[in-house]
Every structure is written in C-alpha cells, then in structure tokens.
C-alpha cells in the first residue's frame, strides 16, 4: 500500500477571506490614525486663523523714548530762546539721531515725540534756569544710558556707550 501525503503547491498561507482583519489592513489603519491624529490639532485649534501676537517690547525702548523727550525739551527751549540755537540745535539733533538709531535696532518705526513742544522745558525767559533744567535732564539721561550699557549684550553696548558719552558731553556743554 502506498501512502500519499498532500504536498503544498504555490502559497503556503490560506486566503480563505475569512472575517477578521489582516495584518496589512491593521497597519494601514494605524498609519491613517497617526496621520489624522497629527493633523487634527492643527485644524481644530484655530492655528491657521490666528493673527500673530505683537512682539514683546524691547528693553531699550524707554531709552528711545527718553531720547525723543530730550530732543523735544531742547526744541522747546530753543523756541523760547532762539539765541540758544548754536548750543541747543546740535544737541536736539543728536537725541533725534539716537532715537532713530534705537528704533532701527528694534526693527520698528520710531514712535511720535511725547509731550509736544513744551515737554518739560521751562518756557520762561530765564536762560540760566532753562540751561539748568536741561543739564539735569541730560544728567538723568546719561545715568540711564550708562546703566543700560553695563548690562547690555556686546552688540548693543557700543551704541549705548556712545549715547551715554554723548549725554555726558551735553551736560558739560550746557554749563
């Protein structure tokens, strides 16, 4: 008697299409869930519709505002006493240049001058009192610029040192 055993031909796995899930279908479903899960937070949280928030103010913006204020004070004193033009015009122009350079450093346009033409300068005809007021304002400005310069990164320290030195020169020029 001869025994015969069945020999597998071709494929060794059964494809009887029995109900259930194949490994390939499970992998596809997992990949789709992963991709869908990553995209859902992007569309559901209003990410694409939001406007960009305003950047934080630069720590040197108060120095720029102070430069604009000092320029306005010098211009107001000049308007009150045109005889001081030779002394006050270059100082006012230096403060305006400092404010513009600081605004360039921030990457934002310079804001308007505070207070208008009478931003703290004495409007009276007393030249000595006007110069004393301006000298005190310059001294406070020099101190604030020097303080900021001491803690500034190297890229900004040179500009701040120049502003502090200019303000110290203004103090001497107003004596």
C-alpha positions in Angstrom: 0.0 0.0 0.0 1.3 3.4 -0.9 0.7 6.4 1.3 0.4 9.7 -0.3 0.7 12.9 1.6 -0.7 16.2 0.4 2.0 18.5 -1.0 1.6 22.2 -0.8 1.9 23.9 -4.0 2.4 27.7 -4.5 1.4 29.7 -1.5 1.8 28.3 2.0 -0.8 30.6 3.6 -4.5 30.4 3.4 -6.5 33.1 1.8 -9.9 31.9 2.5 -11.2 35.5 3.1 -12.5 34.6 6.5 -14.0 37.5 8.5 -11.4 39.4 10.6 -8.5 41.7 10.0 -5.3 41.1 8.2 -2.1 42.4 9.4 -1.7 44.7 6.4 -5.2 46.3 7.0 -4.3 46.9 10.6 -1.0 48.6 9.6 -2.8 50.8 7.1 -5.5 51.8 9.7 -2.8 52.6 12.3 -0.9 54.8 9.8 -4.1 56.7 8.9 -4.9 57.2 12.5 -1.4 58.5 13.2 -1.5 61.0 10.3 -5.1 62.1 11.1 -4.3 62.5 14.8 -1.3 64.7 14.0 -3.3 67.0 11.6 -6.4 67.3 13.8 -4.9 69.6 16.4 -3.6 71.9 13.7 -7.0 72.4 12.2 -9.1 72.2 15.3 -7.2 74.8 17.5 -7.5 77.7 15.2 -3.8 77.7 14.4 -4.1 78.9 10.9 -6.7 81.6 11.6 -5.0 83.4 14.5 -3.2 86.7 14.0 0.4 86.9 15.1 0.7 88.5 18.5 2.7 91.7 19.0 6.3 91.1 19.8 7.4 91.9 23.4 8.7 95.5 23.9 12.4 95.8 23.6 14.2 96.7 26.9 15.8 99.7 25.2 12.5 101.3 24.1 12.4 103.5 27.3 15.8 104.9 26.3 14.5 105.7 22.8 11.5 107.5 24.4 13.9 109.4 26.7 15.9 110.5 23.6 12.8 111.8 21.9 11.8 113.6 25.1 15.2 115.2 25.5 15.1 116.3 21.9 11.6 117.8 22.5 12.9 119.6 25.6 15.8 121.1 23.7 13.5 122.2 20.8 11.0 123.8 23.3 13.9 125.7 25.0 15.1 126.8 21.5 11.6 128.0 20.7 11.5 130.0 23.9 15.0 131.5 23.4 16.2 131.5 19.8 19.5 132.9 20.9 20.4 129.4 22.1 20.2 127.9 18.6 24.0 127.4 18.3 24.1 125.4 21.5 20.8 123.5 21.5 20.2 122.6 17.9 23.2 120.1 17.7 22.1 118.5 21.0 18.5 118.1 19.9 19.7 116.7 16.6 21.9 114.2 18.4 19.0 113.0 20.5 16.8 112.6 17.4 19.6 110.6 15.7 19.9 108.4 18.8 16.1 107.8 18.9 16.1 106.9 15.2 19.1 104.5 15.6 17.5 102.8 18.5 14.2 102.4 16.5 16.3 100.8 13.7 17.8 98.4 16.3 14.3 97.3 17.4 13.2 96.8 13.8 10.1 99.0 14.4 9.4 102.6 13.3 10.1 105.3 15.8 7.0 106.5 17.7 6.0 110.1 17.9 7.7 112.6 20.2 6.0 112.7 23.6 4.5 115.9 25.0 4.8 118.3 22.1 7.0 121.3 22.0 6.8 122.1 25.8 7.9 118.7 27.0 9.2 119.9 30.4 11.4 122.8 29.3 11.0 126.0 31.2 9.1 128.4 29.0 10.2 131.5 30.8 12.9 133.9 29.6 15.4 132.9 32.3 18.2 131.4 30.2 20.2 130.1 33.3 17.1 128.2 34.6 16.4 126.7 31.2 20.0 125.5 30.9 20.0 124.2 34.4 16.8 122.2 33.7 18.3 120.8 30.5 21.5 119.9 32.3 19.6 118.0 34.9 17.6 116.1 32.3 20.8 115.3 30.4 22.4 114.0 33.6 19.5 111.7 34.3 19.6 110.5 30.7 23.3 109.9 30.9 22.8 107.8 34.1 20.0 105.7 32.5 22.1 105.1 29.3 25.2 104.1 31.3 23.1 101.7 33.5 21.6 100.0 30.4 25.1 99.9 28.7 26.5 98.0 31.7 24.0 95.2 31.3 23.7 95.1 27.5 24.9 92.4 25.2 28.1 93.2 23.2 26.2 94.0 20.0 24.2 96.8 21.8 26.8 98.0 24.3 28.7 100.1 21.8 25.6 102.1 20.8 24.6 102.5 24.4 28.1 103.6 25.4 28.0 106.2 22.6 24.7 107.5 23.8 25.9 107.7 27.4 29.1 109.5 26.3 27.1 112.0 24.1 24.8 112.8 27.0 27.8 113.3 29.3 29.1 115.7 26.7 25.8 117.5 26.6 25.9 118.0 30.4 29.3 119.7 30.0 28.2 121.8 27.0 25.2 123.1 28.9 27.3 124.5 31.8 
